[in-house]
Amino acid sequence: MSGRPLLDAPGALGEVGPDETREFRARLAAGDFCLQRCHGCRTEHFPPGPACWRCGQVGLEWLPVEDPSAVVRSAVTIHRSFMAFADQVPYAVVLGELRAHPGVRVIARLAGEAVPIGSGVELVWTGDPSRAGYHWEPRP
């Protein structure tokens, strides 16, 4: 091992983690932002995991997000960061609740200036899986 921190290694975000994370990253690299949905109780999940947090069933199905718009539920400005984002400090991070998937919230970096809670944002594929692969952009 090179002695570099795991999250400091080139491409590390897409090469490590459980199978669900690798599958999510592969779908994201193909341009599809996906959630997981439980076969049993139909609960939608993000981030991906091995089992339903509500009923415990394993083998969740992948559900493409057709409408990436969301409403900001929380926001914070980051002043220190992982190495992958160090050149962007300070930056805003937003917790957005997907409009087409009520209750499903996604945390991601916001491109641009901070926005007020209740504002509209949209998930955008950045094309850079070493930096999460997606971010929020302000939308009406």
C-alpha positions, 0 to 999 in steps of 0.5 A: 500500500502506498501509505496514502489515505483511502479517500486521497487515492486517485479514483478511490471513491469508485473502487472501494466499498460494498457491492451496492456502492460499486453498482451505484457508481457503475450506473452513475458513470453510465449517466443514471442516478438511481435509488433502491426500492424494496421488493417487499414494502416498496420503501425507496432508499438512498444511499444504496445498501444491502437491505431495506432499513424498514423491513429488513428484506435483502435484494433491493431493486434499482430505480432510475431517478427520472426527475432529478429536481429537489427542494433544499431541506438543509444547507451548510458551508464547508471550510475543510474537506476531503482531498478530492474537494480541497480545491473547492473550499469553501463550498456549500453542501445541500440536503435535497429531498427529491420531488418525485420521491418524497422522503428520499433525501440526497446530500451533495455539493452545491455548484455556486453560492449557497441557496436558502432552505426551500429553494429548488435544486437539480442533481447534475452528473459531473462526469468525475467519479473521483468527486462523487460524480454528481452535484446540485445546481440551483433551479427555480 
